[in-house]
């Protein structure tokens, strides 16, 4: 009996070692490219270090950078645009992902082709996508020409208007990221128990009632996962905006991620930029904790 226990313990120990070896490359990459820079940013956020000066010349300034942030109207405006970006992006990508997945799951022709069409933008390079949309929406582009031929005298330059640039960027970001939500919802919908839907149909429930009271509650764990990942993605929007508008025109699409880069590498205030990055991190953390705590009220496992 004792020998069997020792063999079992030895085998479990070997499996644990193999498991650690498999995740070692990921952990090394995480600590080198994310964990270590995060710790450095935490330290720099309390200093006045500049991008062009030696780090030995940095001075500890306490919470001065954080106080400066809440008095900086440009930074607060960028924070407001970030919130607006998220308020449009998250509901739009969640609703579109669910609706398209539901329609595809109900049965359409060329299902594989449709699935590939929606997922293709997700794996496309953002810079290439930006070039295409700039050509489509820019002066002399096919969209402008089409609107003029339809009789519109002054069609809006969607990516170049002060009031249209941010919503246009969000819609393009939703189009590009929709594939992940669509595929994830499609997998969840295929696991919904059809017997419950058929029973509700026999009892006289309408299609909307079946969706509201059966389908949506049964895919709520997927909705919870996608909502957290969509909020985080909406706040990590640097690549999308930099490739499409670089924060312009004016400051109309300058969100927090763009403002942090400008503060550090254009204004040479690396310490202040690090403090802004820490504020962003805390905002993401608070939103994630709130969603995590609130899941018990609407997520059905």
Buried (B, 14 or more C-beta within 10 A) or exposed (E): EEEEEEEEEEEEEEEEEEEEEEEEEEEEEEEEEEEEEEEEBBBBBBBBBBBEEEEEEBEEBEEBBBEBBEEBEEBBBBBEBBBBBBEBBBEBBBEBBBEBBBEBBEEEEEEEEBBEEBBEBBEEEBEEBBEEBBEEBBEEBEBBEEBEEEEEEEBBBBBBBEEBBBBBBBBBBBBBBBBBBBBBBBEBBEEBEEEBBEEBBEEEBEEEEBBEEBBBBBBBBBBBBBBBBBBEBBBEBBBBBBBBBEBBBEBBBBBBBBBBBBBBEEEBBBBBBBBBBBBBBEBBEEBEEEBEEEBEEEBEE
